[in-house]
């Protein structure tokens, strides 16, 4: 979900959040300076952000990226939801998606095409209200909704405890590689509020440079 960063794209809270996290957390004090020229960049349309999150459910980042490339080659970089809703499940299956994910994406596209959703209202709703709205759609659970809060709405204090990458980074940096529970991850993240999105993003980025 990464994009090229430009200064105009930087969230207004990013510098303040980064500075506070470096003061509070010994790990982030070392991680953040390694990514000074990067920051969270808003993704494309709400429909595409959610479709991308569905593609990424329960698969590796590499596999999700490869499937997403095929999806955008077939459907376009920013296709109208009505166009995606009209694609057959068999055609979507040929892109490497499971049948269930194909059904989820078509259902999502139909919701947007038929204006059953109100994306314009999400910006003024609190995080939990947006999550509840999104989780009413078939195939969208809390993790997918949290990815939307982070990458589309750029909410500053989202902690996706079901995210494999975040748990892996916390394990690596805070527990010497030992597996961590959601409870332990939440305990670590207490010091990050109200900037848990920012801390999560930096820990995601740290995995690209961390030793394997």
Helices and strands as residue ranges (DSSP letters): G 7-9, H 14-24, H 26-31, G 32-35, H 46-55, H 61-75, H 81-85, H 89-93, H 99-113, H 119-122, H 127-135, H 142-151, H 164-174, H 182-189, G 190-192, H 196-206
